[in-house]
Amino acid sequence: MDLKDHIRGIPDFPKPGILFYDISTLLRHGSAWRTAMARMADIIRPHQPQVLAGIESRGFLVAAPLALELGLGFVMLRKPRKLPGLTIGLSYALEYGTDRIEMQADAVQPGQRVVLLDDLLATGGTMAAGISLLRQAGAVVPCAAALIELTFLGGRGRLDVPFEALIQYDD
């Protein structure tokens, strides 16, 4: 099955000049979504994770069902002040400004192998920050992965761990 057939491009979203790759069409097609999760499991399993982490919010849509598929736990990396209890966070630079992600301080154990997931890798800033935050919490991050990689934006080059993607767009 060609999963690209189930992802639509929406021009000029969220702003003019951007082509948005919309996974909602993949999510609503049961057999395509199941195929995507099975293929993701096949590429993640060799990295021997103990826990999967997802980046808010579409990363949750990938990491949670994949964790279930692999029989693993799931950890959320969220925007500030969205998680109860003690949190740790990391601020990081964007093209124009800064952003911040947080996780619960007790979400991972020191030395635990955690694979970080998102729906899409673009410039890599958020994924790199997520890797750093997980390490700050004591995790070992053997790889990061996404359903989609926009190769022309070079995000993979910002990551210091192996990166896996099911689908690549070169322009």
Beta strands, then each sheet from edge to edge (+ up, - down):
strand 1: 8-11
strand 2: 19-22
strand 3: 51-55
strand 4: 73-77
strand 5: 87-94
strand 6: 97-104
strand 7: 114-121
strand 8: 144-150
strand 9: 163-169
sheet 1: 1+ 2-
sheet 2: 4+ 3+ 7+ 8+ 9+
sheet 3: 5+ 6-
end
